[in-house]
Amino acid sequence: MIKKLPLLILICCFSLSFAKPPNITSALFVKKNQVNFDFRFNNTVKIYGNNSTIYISSKLPISTKVEVYNILGQQILSKEIIKQTKTKLDVPGYKGIAFIVLTVDREKIKKKVIL
């Protein structure tokens, strides 16, 4: 039995070295400053819709790009807001869910409104 033990250990080590590596199907990457940005700017922007009009109230001191998308991801409207606290965007004839993307200094705030 003692003579067979080194052979058994050798076989176990040999079989472990050729085991398949685990499949990695997904990974999670977290942008370090994203939480700070959302907390700092997300609370200063209020967006709501009424009929075919989107109202944006913000305290952002810099220019902001506003993009409006429909439920299919098609862009409906794009506008640059320069240091305005209240903005009214007309989207004539559109009813349903709209996604608003505000780009502020290369960061994005995403909101959903119902028109």
Sequence and secondary structure as in RCSB ss.txt:
>XXXX:A:sequence
MIKKLPLLILICCFSLSFAKPPNITSALFVKKNQVNFDFRFNNTVKIYGNNSTIYISSKLPISTKVEVYNILGQQ
ILSKEIIKQTKTKLDVPGYKGIAFIVLTVDREKIKKKVIL
>XXXX:A:secstr
 TTTHHHHHHHHHHHHHT             TTHHHHHHHHHTTEEEEEETTEEEEEE   S EEEEEE TTS E
EEEEEE S SEEEEE TT  SEEEEEEEETTEEEEEEEE 
